[in-house]
Amino acid sequence: MANVYYGDTLCRLHRAKEAIPYYERGFELAYNDVNLIALGMQCLWDEKELTDDSPLRTDLSERAGKFPGSWYDYLIKDIIANGTEHNGVDPKHRPRGYNEGPKE
């Protein structure tokens, strides 16, 4: 959890490149935590780090492949296939924002 949150702090400070190693480590440690992975992937999407030609996209896909059937594997495949349509992670998998009410 700490790796993803540290990466997320860097990413939200528009220092996404610095966040990548923390995200990668955190995603591998918590490969079935949908909220943590969605949090990180959404910020990487927002910071334009998961574009079609991004080496990071390929790297994360390969890393997630080590965990078939996991949320990590599912979310990276979904963002590659549907990221443009959903503007990142599918909203039903995104964690609630800070200071927001319950999900409907």
Phi, psi and omega per residue, in radians:
M1 nan -0.754 -3.083
A2 -1.084 -0.675 3.129
N3 -1.079 -0.789 -3.125
V4 -1.167 -0.756 -3.138
Y5 -1.145 -0.667 3.096
Y6 -1.136 -0.791 3.079
G7 -1.043 -0.706 -3.128
D8 -1.151 -0.653 3.087
T9 -1.083 -0.815 3.112
L10 -1.085 -0.770 -3.108
C11 -1.071 -0.773 -3.106
R12 -1.268 -0.237 2.994
L13 -1.575 0.219 -3.131
H14 1.110 0.612 3.076
R15 -2.088 0.858 -3.017
A16 -1.038 -0.684 -3.134
K17 -1.041 -0.649 3.098
E18 -1.235 -0.457 -3.089
A19 -1.345 -0.425 -2.985
I20 -0.960 -0.849 -3.130
P21 -1.068 -0.595 3.126
Y22 -1.236 -0.727 3.069
Y23 -1.069 -0.831 -3.108
E24 -1.005 -0.811 3.128
R25 -1.118 -0.816 -3.115
G26 -1.117 -0.715 3.127
F27 -1.093 -0.675 -3.140
E28 -1.260 -0.597 3.111
L29 -1.289 -0.548 -3.079
A30 -2.125 0.851 -3.006
Y31 -1.088 -0.224 3.104
N32 -1.994 0.277 3.096
D33 -1.707 1.651 -3.046
V34 -0.997 -0.687 -3.089
N35 -1.164 -0.789 -3.138
L36 -1.137 -0.792 -3.100
I37 -1.171 -0.739 3.117
A38 -1.109 -0.680 3.114
L39 -1.009 -0.892 -3.124
G40 -1.166 -0.786 -3.119
M41 -1.131 -0.616 3.125
Q42 -1.138 -0.738 3.119
C43 -1.141 -0.736 3.101
L44 -1.064 -0.656 3.076
W45 -1.119 -0.863 -3.107
D46 -1.050 -0.576 -3.136
E47 -1.551 0.181 3.062
K48 1.113 0.556 3.110
E49 -1.623 -0.144 -3.119
L50 -2.031 0.647 3.112
T51 -1.204 2.924 -3.084
D52 -0.963 -0.633 -3.076
D53 -1.739 0.249 -3.080
S54 -1.328 2.236 3.044
P55 -1.117 -0.492 3.123
L56 -1.098 -0.699 3.125
R57 -1.011 -0.791 3.104
T58 -1.148 -0.765 -3.137
D59 -1.062 -0.843 -3.134
L60 -1.115 -0.658 3.118
S61 -1.098 -0.756 3.109
E62 -1.150 -0.742 3.124
R63 -1.112 -0.751 -3.126
A64 -1.152 -0.490 3.116
G65 -1.075 -0.316 3.074
K66 -1.268 -0.219 -3.079
F67 -2.198 1.079 -3.076
P68 -1.022 2.428 3.132
G69 1.424 0.008 -3.132
S70 -1.524 2.921 3.043
W71 -1.110 -0.638 3.101
Y72 -0.991 -0.894 3.141
D73 -1.069 -0.800 -3.114
Y74 -1.117 -0.843 -3.037
L75 -1.172 -0.645 3.124
I76 -1.229 -0.666 3.085
K77 -1.127 -0.698 -3.122
D78 -1.190 -0.711 -3.131
I79 -1.191 -0.576 3.083
I80 -1.182 -0.752 -3.090
A81 -1.378 -0.627 -2.964
N82 -2.246 0.151 -3.071
G83 -1.006 -0.713 -3.141
T84 -1.132 -0.750 3.134
E85 -1.106 -0.694 -3.077
H86 -1.679 -0.009 -3.015
N87 0.961 0.875 -3.140
G88 2.005 -2.409 3.132
V89 -1.209 2.462 3.079
D90 -0.911 2.219 -3.074
P91 -0.934 -0.503 -3.139
K92 -1.223 -0.239 3.121
H93 -1.857 -0.105 3.137
R94 -1.304 2.456 3.057
P95 -1.244 2.693 3.081
R96 -1.049 2.548 3.077
G97 -1.297 2.830 3.091
Y98 -1.063 2.439 3.076
N99 1.118 0.407 3.064
E100 -1.807 2.803 3.136
G101 -1.353 -3.027 -3.130
P102 -1.170 2.740 3.076
K103 -1.188 2.517 3.119
E104 -1.480 nan nan
